[in-house]
Amino acid sequence: MNRFNIPLVAEGLTAYAIERRNGWERHQSEETPTWMERWRFWTDAILQGMARLEAQVPDPKWMEEFDRELEQVGGSAATIPASLQLQRGTIQNLRNFVTALEDTGDDHRRQINVVWELLEDMASHLPWASRNNRLDLARDEAERSLVRITAQMPIRFTRILLGGDAGPHRESGFVSGSVTSMEAVKHTAVYQDAVRKYPEVSSWPALCTVYVGADMRIPSRAADASSFDLEIMNRAGDSFIARSGVCRLGGFYQMTIAVGAKIELAAEYPSSIQYPFLQGEHPLMPGDLEIHERIGSEDGWISFCLDVLADETAVFGRQLSNEDGDTYVQAYTSCNEHTGEVDGTLDIVVRSSGGDEWFSCTLIPETRAALKEKMDIFCMEQYGERLPGQDQDNCPPSQMELSM
């Protein structure tokens, strides 16, 4: 394959570490690794990653040479800086590495982040930052790659805007999960940082919007964003919500938070999203729903997309779609892949050009039982397999009346 010149990268990163070691001393916290430890970690991780992408076994001699050269140089200032040609070759191979990692389609963000951190460090070192070696281009490409991959992750998060778009005191940021109440906002780093930064502000207008990544059609199956996800999102800023794959779930939730008001325990405010509940005069019956598609299996649940055939006002209490077709309804529910039991909650999404709006409603036991058999028949017809919990000896499935 030979996408990378690994010996050249080892030479370039070793030369860079030597230059930094003999450069100006930089302050660092006692709790963090030393700069020497960071340069060694970055170099080792990148060389090993390149080798594995090339289906090679990493050569321990690369890091042995790195350690030997750093030890030989010691504190001497008489070092020869890397040539422009060596800088260009090293950085081009780092660019190729980032591209190859993203092209795998897997989540290699940790490895890409190592490259980004190294390039950020290089940008603070004038002999590498001030020459025509395409360092800025490589750093921007690594950052964009991290943002693209993160937007395609099945994660749930909330954007919090404090102070309003035009206010004199404005702060915004992303937090994990669904944050839609005043008390929940108070526990976020976004709010607490704003209070510390602007102690003169006595109350904060807040706007919360819940999002999900990966174009999730069943956001209740999404996981709350991790600290690493949030690190990438907050570096990108508000532009992250415009990335392909990011969908709005709920909001906008508006509130005004008085500074100094009592904050309840965060444990009383779970991060799982709660959709507004819909209920009309009549419950959803088996004939009101048809299986449209099996979405997939995740966390022990097999998810299905359903067509709603009922009168929306009668079963939901309001008309959700319109005849023009620019606003339409989709429904989702799941069955447990261990027991075959259908979830008692139906997720309803109203899709329109202005964004998606999510609701929920309850399925009565009669409807859940009929949906279970419909799902089983659908899986047999489409995939030749039965749902879990069905009697495998009774095939084909019974043809009970499903249009009640």
ZIHUQUI-V991315 format. One record per backbone hydrogen bond with DSSP energy under -0.5 kcal/mol. CO is the residue of the C=O (numbers start at 1). NH is the residue of the N-H. Records with the same first field share a line. If there is no record, write none. Layout:
CO = NH + NH
This chain:
4 = 6
5 = 9
6 = 10
7 = 11
8 = 12
9 = 13
10 = 14
11 = 15
12 = 16
13 = 17
14 = 18
15 = 19
16 = 20
17 = 21
18 = 22
20 = 23
29 = 32
34 = 38
35 = 39
36 = 40
37 = 41
38 = 42
39 = 43
40 = 44
41 = 45
42 = 46
43 = 47
44 = 48
45 = 49
46 = 50
47 = 51
48 = 52
49 = 53
50 = 54
51 = 56
52 = 55
56 = 58
58 = 60
59 = 62
60 = 64
61 = 65
62 = 66
63 = 67
64 = 68
65 = 69
66 = 70
67 = 71
68 = 72
69 = 73
70 = 74
73 = 76
77 = 79
79 = 81
83 = 87
84 = 88
85 = 89
86 = 90
87 = 91
88 = 92
89 = 93
90 = 94
91 = 95
92 = 96
93 = 97
94 = 98
95 = 99
96 = 100
97 = 101
98 = 102
99 = 103
100 = 104
101 = 104
102 = 105
106 = 108
108 = 112
109 = 113
110 = 114
111 = 115
112 = 116
113 = 117
114 = 118
115 = 119
116 = 120
117 = 121
118 = 122
119 = 123
120 = 124
121 = 124
122 = 125
124 = 126
125 = 128 + 129
126 = 130
128 = 131
131 = 133
134 = 138
135 = 139
136 = 140
137 = 141
138 = 142
139 = 143
140 = 144
141 = 145
142 = 146
143 = 147
144 = 148
145 = 149
146 = 150
147 = 151
148 = 152
149 = 152
150 = 153
151 = 214
153 = 155
154 = 223
155 = 213
156 = 177 + 225
157 = 211
158 = 160 + 175
159 = 161 + 209
160 = 162 + 173
161 = 207
162 = 171
164 = 167
168 = 170
171 = 162
173 = 160
175 = 158
177 = 179
178 = 180
181 = 185
182 = 186
183 = 187
184 = 187
185 = 188
188 = 192
189 = 193
190 = 194
191 = 195
192 = 196
193 = 197
194 = 198
198 = 201
202 = 259
203 = 205
204 = 257
205 = 163
206 = 255
207 = 161
208 = 253
209 = 159
210 = 249 + 250
211 = 157
212 = 247
213 = 216
218 = 221
219 = 222
223 = 156
226 = 230
227 = 231
228 = 232
229 = 233
230 = 234
231 = 235
232 = 236
233 = 237
236 = 239
237 = 240
238 = 241
239 = 242
240 = 243
243 = 246
245 = 215
247 = 212
249 = 358
250 = 210
252 = 254
253 = 208
255 = 206
256 = 258
257 = 204
258 = 261
262 = 264
265 = 268
266 = 269
271 = 178
273 = 275
276 = 360
284 = 364
285 = 288
286 = 289
288 = 309 + 310
290 = 307
293 = 295 + 305
296 = 303
298 = 301
300 = 337
301 = 298 + 303
302 = 335
303 = 295 + 296
304 = 333
305 = 292 + 293
306 = 331
307 = 290 + 309
310 = 312
311 = 315
312 = 316 + 317 + 318
313 = 317
314 = 281 + 282
315 = 280
316 = 279
318 = 320
322 = 325
326 = 353
327 = 322
328 = 351
330 = 349
331 = 306
332 = 347
333 = 304
334 = 343
335 = 302
336 = 340
341 = 336
344 = 363
345 = 347
346 = 361
347 = 332
348 = 359
349 = 330 + 351
350 = 357
351 = 328
352 = 355
355 = 352
357 = 350
358 = 276
359 = 348
360 = 278
361 = 346
362 = 364
364 = 368
365 = 369
366 = 370
367 = 371
368 = 372
369 = 373
370 = 374
371 = 375
372 = 376
373 = 377
374 = 378
375 = 379
376 = 380
377 = 381
378 = 382
379 = 383 + 384 + 385
380 = 384
387 = 390
390 = 392
391 = 394
393 = 395
398 = 400
